[in-house]
Amino acid sequence: MERIQNLPKLPPRPVDAHKGDFGRVLVVGGSRGMVGAPALAGLAALRGGAGLVTLAVPECIQQTVAGLCPCATSIPLATNQDGEWTPETIRQVLQAAENADVLAVGPGLGVGADREQLLRAVLEQSKPVVLDADGLNALARVDDWPAPRRCEIILTPHPGEFARLTDTTTSHVRENRESLAVEAITRWNRQAADVPPMVLVLKGAGTIVTNGTKLYVNETGNPGMATGGSGDVLTGLIAALTQQQFPLFDAACLGVYLHGLSGDLAAEERTRQGLIATDLIDYLPRAIRAI
């Protein structure tokens, strides 16, 4: 196992660059009661350097989400009257994915059999995916999910989500973070040997990033980041970085480092107790300047 110490550097931007040069991120998520999550992911993607961001969210919340993230475009997804995703909803997502470079799936998505159908469709399409939150919870309910995968993918679970994916307990994950992360990603990659290796980001103090052959343990971040929405910010940030000339593993490593550094810079001025997820977005430019 190669342990990574040195992080990649953000490449300089050409003077004649335009927004199409830096990636089109499609954020898929949102539900009644979870309006902020996709907006946070979208804002983080923009602060992380994405040229274009589109938010695919249920029609009933589209206007609110668009107002929270005014620099992104949005797509109203046609859910049924109960807010459930239908075959038409999934068709809309896949159509939108054709015009994207990377998908960020899961922030505020909600759970249910309809979301599991969405995850099956996402796994079978070809664009890279960053999967988080309820996207991971839906994935855990999809039988033999690594086998049909055709896309590059970064999984970003916290210990509880990882425990559900590996059929163990959260306490066991916390006690054996590194060994379980490497074991799981190696097994999952073996089940889909004809596609590029997936990357695992096991969040927590000392976030672990591994693809089964390389491993990075992050040293930035603080307990103030244990607040709602922090993971959504990381999802959008990593998605943006995948389009900055980085392989997925490097994008994930740099993403967790910058995410943690933003939290450290924010905590210095706003305290750990007072830190909220939008602070991470506010301080991200300072973190980028510092590397």
C-alpha positions as CSV (number, residue, x, y, z in Angstrom):
1,M,0.0,0.0,0.0
2,E,1.5,3.3,-1.1
3,R,1.0,6.0,1.6
4,I,0.5,9.5,0.0
5,Q,2.1,12.4,1.7
6,N,2.3,15.1,-0.9
7,L,-0.9,16.6,-2.4
8,P,-1.3,17.7,-6.0
9,K,-1.3,21.4,-6.8
10,L,-4.1,23.2,-8.5
11,P,-3.0,24.0,-12.1
12,P,-2.9,27.6,-13.2
13,R,-5.7,28.9,-15.4
14,P,-5.0,30.0,-18.9
15,V,-5.7,33.7,-19.5
16,D,-8.1,32.8,-22.3
17,A,-10.1,30.3,-20.3
18,H,-13.9,30.2,-20.3
19,K,-16.4,28.5,-18.1
20,G,-16.6,25.4,-20.2
21,D,-13.0,24.6,-19.5
22,F,-13.5,23.8,-15.8
23,G,-16.2,21.2,-15.7
24,R,-20.0,20.9,-15.6
25,V,-21.2,19.6,-12.3
26,L,-24.7,18.1,-12.0
27,V,-25.9,18.0,-8.4
28,V,-28.7,15.5,-7.9
29,G,-30.6,15.5,-4.6
30,G,-33.0,17.5,-2.5
31,S,-36.4,16.7,-1.0
32,R,-39.1,18.3,1.1
33,G,-37.3,19.3,4.4
34,M,-33.9,18.9,2.8
35,V,-33.7,22.0,0.7
36,G,-30.3,23.3,1.8
37,A,-28.2,20.2,1.1
38,P,-28.1,20.4,-2.7
39,A,-27.6,24.2,-2.5
40,L,-24.6,23.7,-0.3
41,A,-23.1,21.2,-2.6
42,G,-23.7,23.5,-5.6
43,L,-22.1,26.5,-3.8
44,A,-19.1,24.4,-2.8
45,A,-18.7,23.1,-6.4
46,L,-18.6,26.7,-7.6
47,R,-16.1,27.8,-5.0
48,G,-14.1,24.7,-5.8
49,G,-13.6,25.9,-9.4
50,A,-16.4,24.4,-11.4
51,G,-17.2,26.4,-14.5
52,L,-20.9,25.4,-14.5
53,V,-23.2,23.8,-11.9
54,T,-26.7,22.5,-12.4
55,L,-29.0,21.5,-9.6
56,A,-31.4,18.7,-10.4
57,V,-34.0,18.8,-7.6
58,P,-37.7,18.0,-7.2
59,E,-40.0,20.7,-8.8
60,C,-41.6,21.4,-5.4
61,I,-38.4,22.8,-4.0
62,Q,-36.7,24.1,-7.2
63,Q,-37.3,27.8,-6.7
64,T,-36.1,27.8,-3.1
65,V,-32.9,25.8,-4.0
66,A,-32.2,28.2,-6.9
67,G,-32.6,31.1,-4.6
68,L,-30.0,29.7,-2.2
69,C,-27.5,29.0,-5.1
70,P,-28.1,31.8,-7.6
71,C,-24.9,31.2,-9.6
72,A,-26.1,27.7,-10.7
73,T,-28.9,26.7,-13.1
74,S,-31.5,24.2,-12.0
75,I,-33.8,21.5,-13.3
76,P,-37.2,20.8,-11.9
77,L,-37.6,17.0,-11.5
78,A,-41.2,15.7,-11.9
79,T,-41.8,13.7,-8.8
80,N,-45.3,12.4,-7.9
81,Q,-47.7,14.1,-5.4
82,D,-46.0,12.3,-2.5
83,G,-42.6,13.5,-3.5
84,E,-41.5,10.1,-4.8
85,W,-39.2,9.7,-7.8
86,T,-40.8,8.1,-10.9
87,P,-39.3,6.6,-14.0
88,E,-39.8,10.0,-15.6
89,T,-37.7,11.6,-12.8
90,I,-34.9,9.1,-13.5
91,R,-35.1,9.7,-17.2
92,Q,-34.7,13.5,-16.5
93,V,-31.6,12.9,-14.4
94,L,-30.0,10.6,-17.0
95,Q,-30.7,13.2,-19.7
96,A,-29.2,15.9,-17.7
97,A,-26.1,13.7,-17.0
98,E,-25.4,13.6,-20.8
99,N,-24.6,17.3,-20.6
100,A,-22.5,17.1,-17.4
101,D,-18.9,16.1,-16.8
102,V,-19.4,14.8,-13.2
103,L,-22.4,14.0,-11.0
104,A,-22.7,14.8,-7.3
105,V,-25.5,12.5,-6.1
106,G,-27.1,12.3,-2.7
107,P,-27.3,15.6,-0.8
108,G,-30.8,15.8,0.7
109,L,-32.0,13.0,-1.6
110,G,-34.2,11.2,0.9
111,V,-34.7,7.4,1.1
112,G,-37.0,4.8,-0.4
113,A,-37.3,2.2,-3.2
114,D,-37.6,5.0,-5.7
115,R,-34.2,6.3,-4.8
116,E,-32.7,2.8,-5.1
117,Q,-33.9,2.7,-8.7
118,L,-32.2,6.0,-9.3
119,L,-28.9,4.6,-7.8
120,R,-29.1,1.6,-10.1
121,A,-29.4,3.9,-13.1
122,V,-26.6,6.2,-11.9
123,L,-24.2,3.2,-11.5
124,E,-24.9,2.0,-15.0
125,Q,-24.2,5.4,-16.8
126,S,-20.7,6.4,-17.7
127,K,-20.0,9.9,-16.1
128,P,-17.9,10.1,-12.9
129,V,-20.0,10.2,-9.7
130,V,-19.4,11.6,-6.2
131,L,-21.8,9.8,-4.0
132,D,-22.8,11.0,-0.5
133,A,-25.5,11.1,2.2
134,D,-28.8,9.5,1.2
135,G,-27.2,8.4,-2.0
136,L,-25.0,6.1,0.1
137,N,-28.0,4.9,2.2
138,A,-29.9,4.0,-1.0
139,L,-26.8,2.3,-2.4
140,A,-26.6,0.1,0.7
141,R,-30.1,-1.3,-0.2
142,V,-29.1,-2.2,-3.8
143,D,-28.2,-5.9,-4.0
144,D,-24.7,-6.6,-5.3
145,W,-24.3,-3.0,-6.2
146,P,-20.6,-3.0,-7.3
147,A,-21.2,-5.5,-10.1
148,P,-23.3,-3.4,-12.5
149,R,-21.1,-0.3,-12.0
150,R,-19.9,1.3,-15.3
151,C,-18.8,4.7,-14.0
152,E,-15.9,6.0,-12.0
153,I,-17.1,6.8,-8.5
154,I,-16.0,8.4,-5.2
155,L,-17.9,7.2,-2.1
156,T,-17.8,9.6,0.8
157,P,-19.4,7.9,3.8
158,H,-19.2,8.8,7.5
159,P,-18.7,5.8,9.8
160,G,-22.5,5.1,10.1
161,E,-23.0,5.1,6.3
162,F,-19.9,3.0,5.9
163,A,-21.2,0.5,8.5
164,R,-24.4,0.1,6.5
165,L,-22.4,-0.5,3.3
166,T,-20.3,-3.2,4.9
167,D,-22.9,-4.7,7.2
168,T,-21.1,-4.0,10.4
169,T,-21.5,-1.5,13.3
170,T,-20.4,2.1,13.6
171,S,-18.3,1.3,16.7
172,H,-16.4,-1.4,14.8
173,V,-15.7,1.0,11.9
174,R,-14.4,3.7,14.3
175,E,-12.1,1.2,15.9
176,N,-10.7,-0.2,12.6
177,R,-11.0,2.6,10.2
178,E,-8.0,2.1,8.0
179,S,-8.1,-1.7,7.7
180,L,-11.8,-1.8,7.0
181,A,-11.5,1.0,4.4
182,V,-8.8,-0.8,2.5
183,E,-10.5,-4.2,2.8
184,A,-13.9,-2.8,1.5
185,I,-12.6,-0.9,-1.4
186,T,-10.4,-3.8,-2.6
187,R,-13.4,-6.1,-2.5
188,W,-15.7,-3.7,-4.3
189,N,-13.2,-3.0,-7.0
190,R,-12.7,-6.7,-7.6
191,Q,-16.4,-7.1,-8.3
192,A,-16.2,-4.6,-11.2
193,A,-12.8,-5.3,-12.6
194,D,-13.5,-4.0,-16.1
195,V,-14.1,-0.4,-15.0
196,P,-11.7,2.1,-13.3
197,P,-11.2,1.6,-9.6
198,M,-13.5,3.4,-7.3
199,V,-12.3,5.7,-4.5
200,L,-13.4,5.6,-0.9
201,V,-13.4,8.7,1.4
202,L,-14.1,7.5,5.0
203,K,-14.9,10.7,6.8
204,G,-14.1,11.6,10.4
205,A,-11.1,12.7,12.4
206,G,-8.2,11.8,10.1
207,T,-10.3,11.2,7.0
208,I,-9.1,8.3,5.0
209,V,-8.9,8.3,1.2
210,T,-8.0,5.0,-0.6
211,N,-8.5,3.2,-3.9
212,G,-7.0,0.0,-2.7
213,T,-3.5,0.6,-3.8
214,K,-2.9,4.1,-2.4
215,L,-3.9,5.6,0.9
216,Y,-4.0,9.1,2.3
217,V,-4.8,10.1,5.8
218,N,-5.9,13.8,6.2
219,E,-4.6,16.0,9.0
220,T,-6.7,19.1,8.5
221,G,-10.0,19.8,10.1
222,N,-11.5,20.1,13.7
223,P,-14.5,19.1,15.8
224,G,-16.3,22.3,14.8
225,M,-17.0,20.7,11.4
226,A,-19.2,18.2,13.0
227,T,-22.3,20.2,11.9
228,G,-25.1,19.6,9.5
229,G,-24.2,20.3,5.9
230,S,-20.5,19.9,6.2
231,G,-20.6,16.7,4.2
232,D,-22.6,18.3,1.4
233,V,-19.9,20.9,1.1
234,L,-17.3,18.2,0.7
235,T,-19.3,16.5,-2.0
236,G,-19.6,19.6,-4.2
237,L,-15.9,20.5,-3.6
238,I,-14.6,17.0,-4.6
239,A,-16.9,17.0,-7.7
240,A,-15.5,20.3,-8.8
241,L,-11.9,19.1,-8.3
242,T,-12.4,16.1,-10.5
243,Q,-12.6,18.5,-13.4
244,Q,-9.4,20.4,-12.6
245,Q,-7.1,18.0,-14.4
246,F,-6.9,15.5,-11.5
247,P,-7.5,11.8,-11.4
248,L,-10.3,10.9,-9.0
249,F,-8.0,9.8,-6.2
250,D,-6.0,13.0,-6.3
251,A,-9.2,15.1,-6.4
252,A,-10.5,13.3,-3.3
253,C,-7.3,13.8,-1.4
254,L,-7.1,17.5,-2.2
255,G,-10.8,17.9,-1.5
256,V,-10.7,16.6,2.0
257,Y,-7.5,18.6,2.7
258,L,-9.1,21.9,1.5
259,H,-12.3,21.1,3.3
260,G,-10.5,20.6,6.6
261,L,-8.3,23.6,6.1
262,S,-11.4,25.8,5.4
263,G,-12.8,24.5,8.7
264,D,-9.5,25.3,10.5
265,L,-9.4,28.8,9.1
266,A,-13.1,29.4,9.9
267,A,-12.7,28.1,13.5
268,E,-9.9,30.5,14.2
269,E,-12.2,33.5,13.7
270,R,-15.7,32.1,14.3
271,T,-14.8,29.4,17.0
272,R,-15.4,25.7,16.8
273,Q,-18.7,26.0,18.6
274,G,-20.0,28.7,16.2
275,L,-18.9,27.0,13.0
276,I,-21.6,26.2,10.4
277,A,-21.4,24.6,7.0
278,T,-21.7,27.9,5.0
279,D,-18.5,29.0,6.8
280,L,-16.6,26.3,5.0
281,I,-17.7,27.7,1.7
282,D,-16.8,31.3,2.8
283,Y,-13.3,30.3,3.8
284,L,-12.6,28.0,0.9
285,P,-10.9,30.7,-1.2
286,R,-8.5,31.4,1.7
287,A,-7.7,27.7,1.9
288,I,-7.0,27.5,-1.8
289,R,-4.7,30.5,-1.6
290,A,-2.8,28.8,1.2
291,I,-1.8,25.7,-0.6
